[in-house]
Structures are given as C-alpha cells and as structure tokens.
Amino acid sequence: MVDMFTARRKGFVYSLFSVLVIVTIFSIMSINSNNDMNHDLKINIDEKLRTDELFYFKEGAKQDFERSSYISGKRAVIALVDEVLRDGNYTLGYADEVIESLAESGTYGNVTATIMANSTIIDWSESILYLGQLHRISVSIEVINTTVGFVDAFSLKLSNDVNVSVTGEIFGIQFNDSVTSENKIDIGAVEDPLISIESYGYLRQIINSCDSALYPYHAQMISDTGVFEYSGLGNWTSGRLSFDINDADPSLKILVVSDIPSEPNNADDFLGVVSENVSDDSTGIDNYIFGASSVVSNLSGLSVEPIVVMTDDAVWSNYIYDEINSSCYFLDSLGPSFLDRLEGNLETTSRYNITNETIGIASFITVTELPEELQNAYSSVDFKYFSEVQGKKIKGVTESEMGTELVLGFLLDDDHISLWGLSGLDYD
C-alpha cells in the first residue's frame, strides 16, 4: 500500500518538479537579460510565472485525482469482498454505499479496512495539500460526492466530484475548479461472496465472464428436420462435434457432414452421424439423422467445437458442459447483480435495476463438490440452487449417452429452460 501511495505521489511530484524547473529557468533568464527593467515590470514577470505555476499545479492535481480515484475504487471493491468473506456475513448496509465509504475514507462500519491504507480519496487529498505546502501553495479540496453504479454486469462505475482551490502565498493568486471523475471498475478476478457464503465455504469461485467468442450461447437448436434413427432406447445421443470423417478418435464424437461419401469411409465408427443428405447410406451406423438442413453452415466457424445432441426431433449444439468446466459467469436476467451478491440477494433488486440492461450474473456449480448432506436435486444455476429450486436433467450435459455421466448431479430449472429456449433438451 505504501509503495503504491509513494509511487503515485512521486509521479505527481516529478510532474510538478518539471514545471517548477521551467518556471525557475525563465525567471533567471528574465532577470539576467533585463537588469535595467523597472521594479514594476519585474513584479509583473514574477507574477506571471507564479500564475503559470499555480495553473499547472491545479491541472496536475486534476489529472492525478482521476488516476487516484480509480485506485481507490478498485481497492474498495477488493476490501469489501475481503471483509465479507473473512466474516462470513453479507454487507452491513447497501453494498454501493459501503464501497463509496471505503473509497472515500477507507471505513467499513466502525472499522478501517487495512487494504485501504494510503489509498483513499482523503489520502489523495492530504498528499496534494502536503505537496502544495512544499511549494508555498495553499490548497483546498472539498469532496462533494462519490457514487457507485453499473457500467455493465461485470464492471462498476465510480463517479467522484471534488472542488479544488489553489492560492499562491506570495501574490495571492487563486484558481478554483471542479473535477468530475468517472472510472470503470472491473469486478473480474474477485471471489464470488454469494457462492462462498451459501455453500459454507465448500464452493469457491472467481468471477470471470464467459468468453462469448468461445461459448456464443448455452445451447441452441440447429436443425429440426430430417430422418431420425436410433438403436438405443433413449432416442437421443450426444458427443463432441467433428467435421472430419477420418477423425482419429471418433468413438465419442458426432460426425456432421453435408453428405457421406459413396466410397469406403469411417462414418460407422462415430457415436452418431448427422448429414444434410437424406439419401445417404446408413449401413453400419447406429445413430443417425439424415436430411438435417444447414447443420454444416450453422456449426462452421466456431472457436470451440460444441457438444452435438441428436434427439428424436432435432439436432442441438450445446456449450453448457464447457461453461461448467471453465467456472465462468454469464449474463442472467433472473439472477442477482454483483452488488446484490454482496448483500446476499438472490435476484437483482430494484435498487440496482435502474435500466433495462441486464446486470444479473450467474454461474453453474458442481453439486458433487459439496458434502453429501448439502447435495440436492436443485438447479445447478448458482442462485437457483441456493433458492432450493428443483431442476431437470439436460441432454448433452448430464449424460453423454445413456448410463455415461458427464456432469453428475447437473440439473436445470424450468425458468432457465424457458428463458434459453431449451425445451426438448430436458428430461427426467
């Protein structure tokens, strides 16, 4: 903390030092080259130089405030999460107001957070006052307002308003200015307090947003036409996508092709085959869907091959299993925002839901990581699990084929099945 404070103050001191050196050089030049100038003219030059010095000091203070307020806001978020996790209790009061207090003064309730040492807005103000004294500049800083809101679901907006006044002790020159600073505070890489507290510490997850380039959706139907044929009783199967009929490891994959070549091929080695050609030869293939329209184009260009689910009435592309493994967080209009999670709310409250944009977030939890007495048949969406909402199995996630578990205990509630349009992937 001290190093960060010292570095920040040094940065300002160096900038101010440069200004003072320039001012001093001009002052010496003016005196040496104008020995015969009258006394009044010399005073005018000195006053002009002092005016420039005060102006640049004020501008430097404004720029330094913008940088410092970001540091104060970021550390305030970390400090609050740290306090909540350490005590195992949600925030004392509204989370936004607590962050505001921590950013301004470093206080949480009646306690000063250690993480905020030398990193608050008041600390910044005192450092500027001290620098002013070193150069015979009287500085007055008034903190008007500090507010916390949302930029989006994964970042907060810290807004600060201060009034700055600088006065030169020699000529009495004064500059007054108001400064408004808005900083985007990323909430990524902090621990989710809701999951940690509600699971009694058995589950711990870091908030990192799911990469939409890798996982553009949870799951979606890619074709609902074709000739469906299965050898199993479940009338569905699933496996990782492959476009390569000569894939070296086909036994757990679904081959997706425009058509199966007429010459000898390895299509019958795959767990299932999806083809756009309804007239393909199905000899030796146990699970197939022929005549499935646009499947190749719908699945081409994806950064990560999804799990393909062949059901009795559609072909689906599914990324839920990958999202579970990455422990990432996704936007969820039904879920609590980051600030709500700090308060222990299981939905976004009206206090924070002030726009039409979704600021709720959620993740999938792995139920089997909980002790047996805490494992229940609830939805694996984190806040739904802690709300004790029942769930259903999902094809391509809970099982890859009948009897083969992919994610033990994974279930999804009716609300999310409806929200994400997954009716047809759920089963009992």
C-alpha positions as CSV (number, residue, x, y, z in Angstrom):
1,M,0.0,0.0,0.0
2,V,2.8,2.4,1.0
3,D,4.7,1.7,-2.2
4,M,1.6,2.4,-4.3
5,F,1.0,5.6,-2.4
6,T,4.6,6.7,-2.7
7,A,4.7,5.9,-6.4
8,R,1.5,7.9,-7.0
9,R,2.8,10.9,-5.0
10,K,6.2,10.6,-6.8
11,G,4.5,10.8,-10.1
12,F,2.8,14.0,-9.2
13,V,6.0,15.4,-7.6
14,Y,8.0,14.7,-10.7
15,S,5.5,16.5,-12.9
16,L,5.4,19.4,-10.6
17,F,9.2,19.5,-10.3
18,S,9.4,19.8,-14.1
19,V,7.1,22.7,-14.1
20,L,9.0,24.5,-11.3
21,V,12.3,23.9,-13.1
22,I,11.0,25.5,-16.3
23,V,9.5,28.4,-14.4
24,T,12.7,29.0,-12.5
25,I,14.8,29.0,-15.7
26,F,12.6,31.6,-17.3
27,S,12.7,33.6,-14.1
28,I,16.6,33.6,-14.1
29,M,16.7,34.5,-17.8
30,S,14.3,37.3,-17.4
31,I,16.3,38.8,-14.5
32,N,19.7,38.4,-16.2
33,S,18.6,39.9,-19.5
34,N,16.6,42.8,-18.1
35,N,18.8,44.3,-15.4
36,D,17.6,47.7,-16.3
37,M,14.0,47.0,-16.3
38,N,12.0,48.9,-13.7
39,H,10.8,47.2,-10.5
40,D,7.1,47.1,-11.6
41,L,7.9,45.2,-14.7
42,K,9.9,42.6,-12.7
43,I,7.0,42.1,-10.4
44,N,4.7,41.6,-13.4
45,I,7.0,38.9,-14.8
46,D,7.3,37.2,-11.4
47,E,3.6,37.3,-11.0
48,K,3.1,35.8,-14.5
49,L,5.4,33.0,-13.7
50,R,3.7,32.3,-10.4
51,T,0.4,32.3,-12.1
52,D,1.6,29.7,-14.6
53,E,3.0,27.6,-11.7
54,L,-0.4,27.7,-9.9
55,F,-2.3,26.8,-13.0
56,Y,-0.1,23.8,-13.9
57,F,-0.3,22.7,-10.2
58,K,-4.1,22.7,-10.4
59,E,-4.2,20.9,-13.7
60,G,-1.7,18.3,-12.4
61,A,-3.9,17.8,-9.3
62,K,-6.9,17.2,-11.5
63,Q,-5.2,14.6,-13.6
64,D,-3.7,12.9,-10.5
65,F,-7.2,12.8,-9.0
66,E,-8.6,10.8,-11.9
67,R,-5.9,8.2,-11.6
68,S,-6.1,8.0,-7.8
69,S,-9.9,7.7,-7.7
70,Y,-9.6,4.6,-9.9
71,I,-7.2,3.0,-7.4
72,S,-9.4,4.0,-4.5
73,G,-12.5,2.4,-6.2
74,K,-10.7,-0.8,-7.2
75,R,-9.3,-1.3,-3.8
76,A,-12.6,-0.5,-2.2
77,V,-14.3,-3.4,-4.1
78,I,-11.5,-5.8,-3.1
79,A,-11.6,-4.6,0.5
80,L,-15.4,-5.2,0.8
81,V,-15.2,-8.7,-0.7
82,D,-12.3,-9.4,1.6
83,E,-14.3,-8.3,4.7
84,V,-17.4,-10.2,3.7
85,L,-15.5,-13.4,3.1
86,R,-13.5,-13.0,6.3
87,D,-16.6,-12.6,8.5
88,G,-18.8,-14.9,6.5
89,N,-21.6,-12.3,6.7
90,Y,-23.0,-10.2,3.9
91,T,-22.6,-6.4,3.8
92,L,-23.7,-4.2,6.7
93,G,-26.0,-1.9,4.7
94,Y,-26.2,-1.4,0.9
95,A,-23.1,-2.6,-1.0
96,D,-22.8,0.6,-3.2
97,E,-22.8,2.8,-0.1
98,V,-20.2,0.7,1.6
99,I,-17.9,0.9,-1.5
100,E,-18.4,4.6,-1.6
101,S,-17.4,4.9,2.1
102,L,-14.4,2.7,1.6
103,A,-13.2,4.6,-1.4
104,E,-13.5,8.0,0.3
105,S,-12.3,7.2,3.8
106,G,-11.4,3.5,4.0
107,T,-14.1,2.8,6.7
108,Y,-16.4,-0.2,6.8
109,G,-18.9,0.2,9.6
110,N,-16.7,1.3,12.5
111,V,-13.6,-0.4,11.2
112,T,-10.9,1.0,8.9
113,A,-10.1,-1.6,6.2
114,T,-6.4,-2.5,6.1
115,I,-6.4,-2.8,2.3
116,M,-7.4,0.8,2.0
117,A,-4.4,2.2,3.9
118,N,-2.9,5.2,2.0
119,S,-5.3,4.5,-0.9
120,T,-8.4,6.5,-0.2
121,I,-9.7,9.8,-1.7
122,I,-9.0,11.5,1.6
123,D,-5.4,10.2,1.5
124,W,-5.0,11.7,-2.0
125,S,-6.4,15.0,-0.8
126,E,-3.9,15.1,2.1
127,S,-1.0,14.3,-0.3
128,I,-1.9,17.2,-2.6
129,L,-2.1,19.5,0.4
130,Y,1.3,18.4,1.5
131,L,2.8,19.0,-2.0
132,G,1.3,22.4,-2.0
133,Q,2.9,23.3,1.3
134,L,6.3,22.3,-0.1
135,H,5.9,25.0,-2.8
136,R,4.1,27.7,-0.8
137,I,0.8,26.9,-2.4
138,S,-2.3,26.8,-0.3
139,V,-4.6,24.0,-1.4
140,S,-8.3,23.4,-0.5
141,I,-10.0,20.2,-1.6
142,E,-13.7,19.5,-1.0
143,V,-15.1,16.1,-1.7
144,I,-18.7,16.8,-2.9
145,N,-20.0,13.4,-3.9
146,T,-19.0,9.7,-4.5
147,T,-21.4,7.3,-6.2
148,V,-21.2,3.7,-7.4
149,G,-23.4,2.3,-10.2
150,F,-23.1,-0.1,-13.1
151,V,-21.4,0.2,-16.4
152,D,-22.5,-3.3,-17.3
153,A,-22.9,-6.6,-15.4
154,F,-19.2,-7.1,-15.0
155,S,-18.0,-3.6,-14.2
156,L,-19.0,-0.8,-11.8
157,K,-18.8,2.9,-12.4
158,L,-17.3,5.0,-9.7
159,S,-18.1,8.7,-10.0
160,N,-16.4,11.4,-7.9
161,D,-16.9,15.1,-7.7
162,V,-14.5,17.4,-5.9
163,N,-13.8,21.1,-5.8
164,V,-10.1,22.2,-5.9
165,S,-8.8,25.6,-4.9
166,V,-5.1,26.7,-5.1
167,T,-3.8,30.0,-3.8
168,G,-0.3,31.4,-4.1
169,E,1.1,32.7,-0.8
170,I,3.2,35.4,-2.4
171,F,0.8,37.3,-4.8
172,G,-2.5,35.8,-3.5
173,I,-3.4,34.5,-7.0
174,Q,-6.2,31.9,-6.8
175,F,-7.6,29.3,-9.1
176,N,-10.8,27.4,-8.4
177,D,-12.0,24.4,-10.3
178,S,-14.4,21.5,-10.0
179,V,-13.4,18.0,-11.0
180,T,-15.6,15.1,-12.1
181,S,-14.1,11.7,-12.5
182,E,-15.8,8.6,-13.8
183,N,-13.9,5.3,-13.6
184,K,-14.8,1.8,-14.8
185,I,-14.0,-0.7,-12.1
186,D,-13.8,-4.3,-13.4
187,I,-15.2,-6.8,-10.9
188,G,-13.4,-9.7,-12.6
189,A,-10.9,-11.8,-10.6
190,V,-12.6,-11.3,-7.3
191,E,-14.2,-14.2,-5.4
192,D,-18.0,-14.5,-5.5
193,P,-19.3,-13.9,-1.9
194,L,-22.7,-15.5,-2.6
195,I,-21.4,-18.9,-3.5
196,S,-18.8,-18.9,-0.8
197,I,-21.2,-18.0,2.0
198,E,-24.2,-20.0,0.8
199,S,-22.1,-23.2,0.4
200,Y,-20.4,-22.6,3.8
201,G,-17.1,-22.3,2.1
202,Y,-17.2,-25.7,0.3
203,L,-17.5,-23.9,-3.1
204,R,-15.3,-21.0,-4.1
205,Q,-15.4,-19.4,-7.5
206,I,-13.7,-16.4,-9.0
207,I,-15.9,-14.1,-11.1
208,N,-14.7,-14.2,-14.7
209,S,-17.1,-13.6,-17.5
210,C,-17.6,-16.4,-20.1
211,D,-15.9,-15.7,-23.3
212,S,-18.6,-15.2,-25.9
213,A,-16.0,-15.9,-28.7
214,L,-15.6,-19.4,-27.2
215,Y,-19.1,-20.0,-26.0
216,P,-21.5,-17.9,-28.0
217,Y,-24.6,-19.5,-26.4
218,H,-25.6,-22.0,-23.7
219,A,-27.3,-24.3,-26.2
220,Q,-29.5,-23.9,-29.3
221,M,-31.3,-26.0,-31.9
222,I,-29.5,-26.1,-35.2
223,S,-32.0,-28.2,-37.2
224,D,-35.4,-29.7,-36.6
225,T,-35.8,-31.6,-39.9
226,G,-34.6,-35.0,-41.2
227,V,-34.9,-38.7,-40.9
228,F,-34.1,-39.8,-37.3
229,E,-32.9,-43.3,-36.4
230,Y,-31.5,-44.7,-33.2
231,S,-30.5,-48.1,-31.9
232,G,-30.8,-47.2,-28.2
233,L,-33.9,-46.9,-26.1
234,G,-33.3,-43.3,-25.1
235,N,-33.9,-41.9,-28.6
236,W,-31.0,-39.4,-28.2
237,T,-27.3,-39.3,-28.1
238,S,-24.5,-36.7,-27.8
239,G,-20.8,-36.2,-28.4
240,R,-18.2,-33.6,-29.3
241,L,-18.6,-32.2,-32.8
242,S,-16.3,-33.4,-35.7
243,F,-16.4,-32.4,-39.3
244,D,-13.6,-34.9,-40.2
245,I,-14.8,-38.3,-41.4
246,N,-11.2,-39.6,-40.9
247,D,-11.1,-38.3,-37.2
248,A,-8.5,-40.3,-35.2
249,D,-10.8,-40.6,-32.2
250,P,-14.4,-41.0,-33.5
251,S,-16.0,-43.2,-30.9
252,L,-17.3,-40.4,-28.6
253,K,-17.9,-37.8,-31.4
254,I,-20.8,-36.8,-33.6
255,L,-19.9,-36.5,-37.3
256,V,-21.5,-33.6,-39.1
257,V,-21.2,-33.6,-42.9
258,S,-23.0,-32.3,-46.0
259,D,-23.2,-35.9,-47.2
260,I,-21.4,-39.3,-46.6
261,P,-19.1,-40.2,-49.5
262,S,-20.0,-43.2,-51.5
263,E,-16.5,-44.7,-51.4
264,P,-15.4,-46.7,-48.3
265,N,-15.3,-44.4,-45.2
266,N,-15.2,-44.4,-41.4
267,A,-18.7,-42.9,-40.7
268,D,-19.8,-46.1,-38.9
269,D,-17.0,-45.6,-36.3
270,F,-18.7,-42.4,-34.9
271,L,-21.1,-42.3,-32.0
272,G,-23.6,-40.7,-34.3
273,V,-23.8,-39.1,-37.8
274,V,-25.7,-36.0,-38.8
275,S,-25.9,-35.4,-42.6
276,E,-27.7,-32.9,-44.8
277,N,-28.3,-35.5,-47.4
278,V,-31.4,-37.5,-46.8
279,S,-30.4,-40.2,-49.3
280,D,-27.1,-41.2,-47.5
281,D,-26.3,-44.9,-46.9
282,S,-26.9,-45.7,-43.2
283,T,-25.2,-49.2,-43.4
284,G,-23.4,-49.9,-40.1
285,I,-24.4,-46.6,-38.5
286,D,-26.4,-47.0,-35.3
287,N,-27.4,-43.4,-34.6
288,Y,-28.1,-41.1,-37.5
289,I,-30.1,-38.1,-38.7
290,F,-30.2,-37.6,-42.4
291,G,-31.6,-34.6,-44.2
292,A,-30.8,-32.2,-41.4
293,S,-30.8,-28.8,-43.1
294,S,-27.9,-26.3,-42.8
295,V,-26.1,-28.1,-40.0
296,V,-22.7,-27.6,-41.5
297,S,-23.0,-23.9,-42.0
298,N,-24.7,-23.4,-38.6
299,L,-21.7,-25.1,-36.9
300,S,-18.9,-23.8,-39.0
301,G,-16.5,-21.1,-37.8
302,L,-17.0,-21.8,-34.0
303,S,-13.9,-21.3,-31.9
304,V,-14.6,-24.4,-29.8
305,E,-16.4,-27.5,-31.1
306,P,-19.6,-27.8,-29.1
307,I,-21.3,-31.0,-27.9
308,V,-23.8,-32.0,-30.5
309,V,-27.1,-33.5,-29.2
310,M,-29.1,-35.8,-31.5
311,T,-32.7,-36.0,-30.2
312,D,-35.8,-37.7,-31.5
313,D,-36.9,-34.4,-33.1
314,A,-33.9,-32.1,-33.5
315,V,-30.2,-31.5,-33.6
316,W,-28.8,-29.3,-30.9
317,S,-25.5,-27.5,-30.2
318,N,-24.5,-27.3,-26.6
319,Y,-21.8,-25.4,-24.7
320,I,-23.1,-25.8,-21.1
321,Y,-20.6,-28.6,-20.3
322,D,-17.8,-26.3,-21.3
323,E,-19.1,-23.4,-19.3
324,I,-19.3,-25.7,-16.2
325,N,-15.7,-26.8,-16.7
326,S,-14.4,-23.2,-17.1
327,S,-16.4,-22.0,-14.0
328,C,-17.2,-18.8,-15.9
329,Y,-20.1,-16.3,-15.2
330,F,-22.7,-15.4,-17.8
331,L,-25.4,-12.7,-18.0
332,D,-28.6,-13.8,-16.4
333,S,-31.7,-11.6,-16.3
334,L,-33.1,-13.7,-13.5
335,G,-30.1,-13.5,-11.3
336,P,-28.5,-11.2,-8.8
337,S,-26.1,-8.4,-9.7
338,F,-22.6,-8.3,-8.2
339,L,-23.7,-5.7,-5.6
340,D,-26.7,-7.9,-4.8
341,R,-24.4,-10.9,-4.3
342,L,-22.5,-8.8,-1.7
343,E,-25.8,-8.3,0.1
344,G,-27.0,-11.9,-0.1
345,N,-29.8,-11.2,-2.5
346,L,-30.8,-14.0,-4.9
347,E,-32.1,-11.6,-7.6
348,T,-31.3,-8.1,-8.9
349,T,-33.1,-5.7,-6.6
350,S,-34.9,-2.5,-7.6
351,R,-32.1,-0.5,-6.0
352,Y,-29.7,-1.6,-8.7
353,N,-32.1,-2.5,-11.6
354,I,-32.5,1.1,-12.8
355,T,-32.1,0.5,-16.5
356,N,-33.4,-2.1,-19.0
357,E,-29.9,-3.6,-19.3
358,T,-29.2,-7.0,-17.7
359,I,-26.8,-6.7,-14.8
360,G,-27.6,-10.0,-13.2
361,I,-24.9,-12.7,-13.4
362,A,-24.7,-16.4,-12.6
363,S,-22.6,-19.5,-13.0
364,F,-23.1,-23.2,-12.9
365,I,-22.0,-25.0,-9.7
366,T,-20.7,-28.6,-9.5
367,V,-23.0,-30.1,-6.9
368,T,-20.7,-33.1,-6.3
369,E,-18.1,-30.8,-4.8
370,L,-20.5,-30.2,-1.9
371,P,-20.6,-32.6,1.1
372,E,-23.2,-35.2,0.6
373,E,-25.6,-33.7,3.2
374,L,-25.7,-30.5,1.1
375,Q,-26.3,-32.2,-2.3
376,N,-29.9,-31.9,-3.5
377,A,-31.9,-32.2,-6.8
378,Y,-31.8,-28.5,-7.3
379,S,-31.0,-26.5,-10.4
380,S,-27.2,-26.1,-11.0
381,V,-27.5,-22.3,-11.7
382,D,-25.9,-21.0,-8.6
383,F,-28.7,-18.7,-7.2
384,K,-31.4,-21.2,-8.1
385,Y,-29.6,-23.9,-6.2
386,F,-29.4,-21.8,-3.1
387,S,-33.1,-20.9,-3.6
388,E,-33.8,-24.6,-3.5
389,V,-35.5,-24.7,-6.9
390,Q,-35.9,-28.1,-8.4
391,G,-34.3,-29.0,-11.8
392,K,-34.4,-31.4,-14.7
393,K,-31.6,-33.3,-16.5
394,I,-30.2,-31.8,-19.7
395,K,-29.2,-33.9,-22.7
396,G,-25.6,-33.4,-23.6
397,V,-24.7,-32.2,-20.1
398,T,-26.0,-34.6,-17.5
399,E,-25.2,-37.6,-19.7
400,S,-23.4,-38.0,-23.0
401,E,-25.0,-41.4,-23.7
402,M,-27.4,-43.5,-21.7
403,G,-25.6,-44.5,-18.5
404,T,-22.5,-42.4,-19.1
405,E,-22.4,-39.4,-16.7
406,L,-20.8,-36.2,-17.9
407,V,-21.7,-34.0,-15.0
408,L,-23.0,-35.8,-12.0
409,G,-26.0,-34.1,-10.5
410,F,-26.4,-31.4,-13.1
411,L,-30.0,-30.1,-13.4
412,L,-31.6,-27.0,-14.9
413,D,-34.7,-25.3,-13.6
414,D,-37.8,-24.6,-15.7
415,D,-37.3,-20.9,-15.7
416,H,-33.9,-21.2,-17.4
417,I,-35.1,-23.9,-19.8
418,S,-37.8,-21.4,-20.9
419,L,-35.5,-18.4,-20.8
420,W,-32.9,-20.1,-23.0
421,G,-35.4,-21.9,-25.3
422,L,-34.1,-25.4,-24.3
423,S,-37.4,-27.2,-24.3
424,G,-36.6,-30.6,-25.8
425,L,-33.2,-30.9,-24.2
426,D,-34.7,-31.5,-20.7
427,Y,-35.6,-35.0,-19.5
428,D,-36.4,-36.7,-16.2
